[in-house]
Amino acid sequence: MYIIGENIHIISEKVKIALAARDAKFFQDLAVKQVEAGAQALDLNLGPRKKDWEEVFPWMVQTVEAVVDVPLSFDSTNLLGIEAGLKKVTKAQPIINSTSAEPERLEKVPLVAKQYNARLVALTMGASGIPVAADERVNIALEKLIPRALEIDFPIKDLIIDPLVLTVSGCQEYCPQLIETIRTLQFAWDPPPPISVGLSNVSNAVPNENRALINRVYLAMLMGVGLNMMIGNPMDAPQNEVIHIIEERDNRTPLGNLYLTLHDRVAEGSELHMDDVDFADPDQAAIWKTVQILLNKVIYADSYLQQELAIG
């Protein structure tokens, strides 16, 4: 799993304070910790920075590149700010996060990515927003995103399709559709472009105590349909253990065996069976309940883990 570390994000109060103070050590420590934990690239989500973009984006690149060598992903709607940052990159091939299929973005952003030899995250979202159905999202990739790359001779290997993870709290019907979108995209082009997701989006607006569980259960399901790239938290040890279990086929523990079974069921186009789960184990029961909300089988509620199981 190629992990793009998500922890330099303007939504974090600590990041906001450090950025306002231009606290280089804060960002350098955070960059190093993410890379040491397994991040192979770092997402820099600085917001639009409408007033100080010309200074902030280059400063962040120079600050982070002083201590790590991994690719930097520029996550902003401010294309001028992204370009200012790209001009300062001296190490690994950068990433622009992102364009969509909206005409103005699709016209401009891929050209900037090509000019600076950057990889490009492309969202399956058009002018009318994010479609629910898997086939509609695939069609955006096939009819808009990939053709635009071909039109400007942008390498398909550098076009990263993001089919958009949305929260199970409020957008529950999108969760199973994303699984099928990723499954289909594996065969929609030859060779298929890389596929990445913002994993933690699935648990936005969910109580903090449930977020990590939802993230890692969804990750096991998405890996079942071929996901091998994501923006996520590289310092989440239980999440990293799930990745290890699936990649190494490590079934030595009952919990590991259940994650592997879940992965394999999704891979074959079926669902986890009740017989796969030891409901006397609270951790296994929690995984079962989480699978049910992610497949839109049970209506999500913040208290879903406390709800009584219907067995038999």
CORFEN-V581826 format. One record per residue. N is the residue number from 1. RES is the residue in three letters. D_CENTER is the distance of its C-alpha to the mean C-alpha in Angstrom with 1 decimal. Layout:
n:res:d_center
N:RES:D_CENTER
N:RES:D_CENTER
This chain:
n:res:d_center
1:MET:11.2
2:TYR:10.2
3:ILE:8.5
4:ILE:8.0
5:GLY:9.6
6:GLU:8.8
7:ASN:12.4
8:ILE:14.2
9:HIS:13.5
10:ILE:16.5
11:ILE:16.0
12:SER:17.3
13:GLU:21.1
14:LYS:21.7
15:VAL:19.7
16:LYS:21.7
17:ILE:24.9
18:ALA:24.3
19:LEU:23.5
20:ALA:26.6
21:ALA:28.6
22:ARG:27.2
23:ASP:26.9
24:ALA:26.0
25:LYS:26.4
26:PHE:23.7
27:PHE:21.0
28:GLN:22.4
29:ASP:22.5
30:LEU:18.9
31:ALA:17.9
32:VAL:20.1
33:LYS:19.1
34:GLN:15.4
35:VAL:16.7
36:GLU:19.3
37:ALA:16.9
38:GLY:15.1
39:ALA:12.6
40:GLN:13.4
41:ALA:12.3
42:LEU:12.1
43:ASP:10.5
44:LEU:13.6
45:ASN:13.2
46:LEU:16.9
47:GLY:17.4
48:PRO:19.9
49:ARG:22.7
50:LYS:25.3
51:LYS:28.2
52:ASP:27.4
53:TRP:24.7
54:GLU:27.2
55:GLU:27.6
56:VAL:24.4
57:PHE:22.0
58:PRO:24.5
59:TRP:25.3
60:MET:21.7
61:VAL:21.5
62:GLN:24.9
63:THR:24.2
64:VAL:21.1
65:GLU:22.5
66:ALA:25.6
67:VAL:24.1
68:VAL:21.2
69:ASP:21.1
70:VAL:17.4
71:PRO:15.8
72:LEU:14.9
73:SER:12.3
74:PHE:14.0
75:ASP:12.1
76:SER:15.1
77:THR:17.2
78:ASN:20.1
79:LEU:20.7
80:LEU:23.8
81:GLY:22.1
82:ILE:19.5
83:GLU:22.5
84:ALA:24.4
85:GLY:21.8
86:LEU:21.6
87:LYS:25.4
88:LYS:25.3
89:VAL:22.9
90:THR:25.1
91:LYS:23.1
92:ALA:20.1
93:GLN:18.8
94:PRO:16.6
95:ILE:13.6
96:ILE:13.9
97:ASN:11.0
98:SER:12.2
99:THR:14.8
100:SER:15.3
101:ALA:18.3
102:GLU:20.4
103:PRO:23.5
104:GLU:23.8
105:ARG:20.2
106:LEU:20.5
107:GLU:23.9
108:LYS:23.2
109:VAL:19.7
110:PRO:19.9
111:LEU:23.4
112:VAL:22.2
113:ALA:19.6
114:LYS:22.5
115:GLN:25.0
116:TYR:23.1
117:ASN:21.8
118:ALA:18.2
119:ARG:15.3
120:LEU:13.8
121:VAL:10.6
122:ALA:12.2
123:LEU:11.3
124:THR:13.3
125:MET:15.1
126:GLY:18.8
127:ALA:21.6
128:SER:22.0
129:GLY:18.5
130:ILE:15.8
131:PRO:17.7
132:VAL:17.6
133:ALA:18.9
134:ALA:17.1
135:ASP:19.9
136:GLU:19.6
137:ARG:16.0
138:VAL:17.1
139:ASN:20.2
140:ILE:18.4
141:ALA:16.8
142:LEU:20.3
143:GLU:22.5
144:LYS:20.9
145:LEU:18.1
146:ILE:19.6
147:PRO:23.2
148:ARG:22.6
149:ALA:21.3
150:LEU:24.4
151:GLU:26.6
152:ILE:26.1
153:ASP:25.9
154:PHE:22.3
155:PRO:21.2
156:ILE:19.1
157:LYS:17.7
158:ASP:16.3
159:LEU:14.8
160:ILE:11.1
161:ILE:10.6
162:ASP:7.7
163:PRO:9.4
164:LEU:8.0
165:VAL:7.3
166:LEU:10.4
167:THR:12.2
168:VAL:14.7
169:SER:17.1
170:GLY:18.5
171:CYS:16.4
172:GLN:17.0
173:GLU:18.2
174:TYR:14.8
175:CYS:13.3
176:PRO:15.6
177:GLN:15.5
178:LEU:11.9
179:ILE:13.0
180:GLU:15.9
181:THR:14.2
182:ILE:12.3
183:ARG:15.7
184:THR:17.6
185:LEU:15.7
186:GLN:16.6
187:PHE:20.2
188:ALA:20.1
189:TRP:20.9
190:ASP:22.7
191:PRO:21.1
192:PRO:17.7
193:PRO:15.3
194:PRO:12.2
195:ILE:9.2
196:SER:5.5
197:VAL:2.8
198:GLY:2.0
199:LEU:4.0
200:SER:6.9
201:ASN:7.6
202:VAL:9.4
203:SER:11.8
204:ASN:12.6
205:ALA:16.4
206:VAL:17.0
207:PRO:19.5
208:ASN:18.3
209:GLU:20.0
210:ASN:18.0
211:ARG:14.4
212:ALA:13.8
213:LEU:15.6
214:ILE:13.6
215:ASN:10.3
216:ARG:11.9
217:VAL:13.9
218:TYR:11.2
219:LEU:9.6
220:ALA:13.2
221:MET:13.5
222:LEU:10.6
223:MET:12.0
224:GLY:15.3
225:VAL:14.6
226:GLY:13.5
227:LEU:9.8
228:ASN:10.2
229:MET:7.3
230:MET:3.9
231:ILE:3.7
232:GLY:5.9
233:ASN:9.6
234:PRO:11.7
235:MET:14.7
236:ASP:14.1
237:ALA:16.9
238:PRO:16.8
239:GLN:13.2
240:ASN:14.3
241:GLU:17.4
242:VAL:15.7
243:ILE:14.1
244:HIS:17.7
245:ILE:19.4
246:ILE:17.7
247:GLU:17.9
248:GLU:21.4
249:ARG:22.6
250:ASP:23.8
251:ASN:25.7
252:ARG:28.1
253:THR:27.3
254:PRO:27.4
255:LEU:23.9
256:GLY:22.5
257:ASN:24.5
258:LEU:23.1
259:TYR:19.4
260:LEU:20.7
261:THR:22.6
262:LEU:19.7
263:HIS:17.7
264:ASP:20.9
265:ARG:21.8
266:VAL:18.7
267:ALA:19.2
268:GLU:22.8
269:GLY:22.0
270:SER:23.6
271:GLU:22.8
272:LEU:23.4
273:HIS:27.1
274:MET:28.9
275:ASP:31.0
276:ASP:27.9
277:VAL:27.7
278:ASP:30.1
279:PHE:30.3
280:ALA:32.5
281:ASP:29.6
282:PRO:27.8
283:ASP:24.5
284:GLN:24.7
285:ALA:25.8
286:ALA:22.8
287:ILE:20.4
288:TRP:22.6
289:LYS:22.5
290:THR:18.7
291:VAL:18.5
292:GLN:21.1
293:ILE:19.3
294:LEU:16.0
295:LEU:18.4
296:ASN:20.2
297:LYS:23.3
298:VAL:24.1
299:ILE:23.7
300:TYR:21.3
301:ALA:23.2
302:ASP:22.4
303:SER:25.2
304:TYR:23.9
305:LEU:24.3
306:GLN:27.9
307:GLN:28.8
308:GLU:31.3
309:LEU:30.4
310:ALA:32.2
311:ILE:33.2
312:GLY:35.5
